[in-house]
Amino acid sequence: MTATLAAVPATLRLYGEIGQEVLAEDVASSLAAAGGRPITVAIFSFGGDAGTGIAISGLLARYPGKV
């Protein structure tokens, strides 16, 4: 899985092609594991599937903690 949540401070790393290596399901799982604590999102991607990117954007917008 390339969407991973590191230890404190929490960093969500989205590395790879969106929709292929970075999946919305993995991001959702990582955000659930963060439990609402503040996170930093690090993105290194050359692009990918727009629909998956929109889904990830929605997940981040609904996350209860500070992003």
Number of C-alpha atoms within 10 A of each C-alpha: 10 16 24 18 21 14 9 9 11 17 19 22 19 22 17 18 16 21 17 11 15 24 21 20 15 17 23 17 13 18 23 12 11 19 11 13 16 15 20 14 12 12 12 11 13 9 11 15 13 11 12 17 17 12 16 21 13 12 16 18 12 10 19 13 14 11 16
